[in-house]
Amino acid sequence: MTVAACAALVERGDPDRFLAVMAAPVAARAPLLVLYAFNLEVARAPWVTQEAMIAEMRLQWWRDTVAAMAGPGPVREHEVAAPLAEVVRGRRLPLAVIDRLIEARRWDIYRDPFEDRAAFDAYLEDTGAGLMWLAASALGAPPEVEPAARAAGWAAGLAAFLRAVPELEARGRRPLVDTRAGAVAGLARDGLARLADARRVRGRVPPGARAAFLSGWQTEALLRQVLADPRRVAEGRLGLSEFARRGGLVWAAITGRW
């Protein structure tokens, strides 16, 4: 139940975020690794079983465990839960945001599509946007940074979701409300607009909290690929070359211009 265990989980299960953490200042790494390991555990909970009830129980276990972090008592034995409790309590992270992140993953359990675009947007708000704000908050970002963190996180979450569309469809899900090229391009356009909104107030983010934004270093490039050719999503052709991927991360880490 250590940060090292969380790091190993993230390295295996979320290699892009692991790279982003390794590019961050050493002081920022521990809380980010813990939060990303928790996010990974919650995100994969619906997929480790084909029994909906068992998946529901797994998510409820996490909701109950996080709720217990409101008090000073011990939390359940788990390699991620104990480090998470230390981060949550030590850095006073908002439990409601964490709870919504868990609850949103119930969509992944079932094969029902999103009811409408508003439901899709809310899913990204509670997952990608919520996680980015938790990461920034853990690194000391003040409340006024929340809109920027959420905007950047929503855009990053969208890019990741669009990359996952072929796999989601292969698993019997209907991930997109509208699969027409114009609608998919519209999603990318919305994501780029939110990212631009976040960047306009980039200077207000304290230096110590900027590492929270590194996890979205590929967002703009991926969304621009979608905008240029929406068919890339269905065909599974979203992605950067290894040179562009690593070079972009190094540039973002050095300049702070996420």
Summary of the structure (lengths in Angstrom):
residues: 258
radius of gyration: 17.5
end to end distance: 31.6
largest distance: 52.2
contacts: 845
relative contact order: 0.12
helix: 76%
strand: 0%
